[in-house]
Amino acid sequence: MASEAPIPKPTPPSSSLVRTLPRDIDAFLTHLNKALATPSGIDTVMLFLCYTSRLSSSLLTLLSQSLLRRSARSWLGLLTTLPRGTTVLLTDKPPASAGAARAALVLAGRLKALSGLLSEARMILRLWALLGMYFWAKGLVSKTLSSLSSSSSEKSIKEKSSTTSKLATALEYTRLTLCVALQALENGAYLSQRGVLGWSPAKQGLAYKWSARFWAAYVGIEIGKLLAEGAGAAAEKQPYEAKEKETIQWRKKVARNMAWMPLTIHWSTDSGIVNEPLIGLLASIPGIIQIRDLWAETA
């Protein structure tokens, strides 16, 4: 009796395939879509990927170099133990350690390229940052004029309070000025790099350097401001839960700015002060903090 031919199974429609996807993958993609729904969310995701990939690239490079050195030492050690006159035949097949090192180097190069691409994408997004700073300046000027036009009875509460208010206003104008200066210089240098503006390469390098210096000044002000806020918050009496929440947010801001500070100084100088792995590590700290906050906010 002839055997029956197997009956082919019907191909499920695409909707059925979608329904068979693991729920956690679908939930992750839905969550990621929410996180990427705003420009700030896009920048946060790119910041995280940019510097974690840069850190991974530098670590893989160090690992591969270490494997190659170890392989070379082992090979040389083996050669020294051979008797004189021994013929050594070389094959095209590399040792396992050399193959692993080569694979690590290839992956490191690709991660470095990804980091560079994401860094440039973030720079392109920041080209529009001056528009937001215009509205920041507009609101600050409006607030200042409103404060000056208020009646003397409203203003004469305490001399200390008035002095603190003036100091806070001056600090806010300083922060705004630094942001405008650093962004304008970065925009000019990047657009000149791409042939949109005509700055020379020397002027571009100087602009990037001064942009980083203004950024360093801004971060320094932020750290000083946060330390003052921390000292003031410690003296205030608040409910435990509210104080604990504020403390957590304060610590995150301090960690982010403390991580950026050595990098701003590094990018402000010609020779730099930190190596490649440390750049990736330090810049990954703000990326991790911001991506965790973004993930929680978009849950």
Number of C-alpha atoms within 10 A of each C-alpha: 3 4 5 6 6 6 6 6 6 6 8 8 8 9 8 10 10 10 10 9 10 9 10 9 10 13 12 12 12 13 15 18 14 17 22 17 11 11 10 13 20 17 22 24 20 21 24 23 21 27 29 22 23 29 25 19 27 24 18 22 21 17 16 23 17 13 19 18 14 14 17 14 12 11 12 11 11 10 13 9 8 11 8 8 6 8 8 8 5 7 7 5 8 11 11 10 15 19 15 16 22 18 14 21 20 16 16 23 17 15 23 20 16 18 25 16 14 21 17 14 15 17 17 14 13 15 16 12 16 16 11 10 16 13 11 15 16 12 12 16 14 12 12 13 11 10 13 11 9 10 9 9 7 8 14 10 10 9 10 9 12 13 11 12 13 13 12 13 16 12 15 16 16 15 19 17 16 20 20 20 18 21 24 16 21 23 24 19 26 21 17 17 16 9 10 11 13 14 17 12 12 9 14 21 17 17 22 20 22 19 26 23 20 23 25 24 19 22 21 17 17 18 19 13 14 17 14 11 12 16 10 10 15 11 8 9 8 11 8 9 9 9 15 12 10 14 15 11 13 16 13 17 18 19 16 21 21 18 19 22 18 19 21 22 19 20 20 21 14 10 8 13 14 14 10 12 18 17 20 22 18 22 22 24 20 23 23 19 16 21 20 13 14 19 15 11 10 15 12
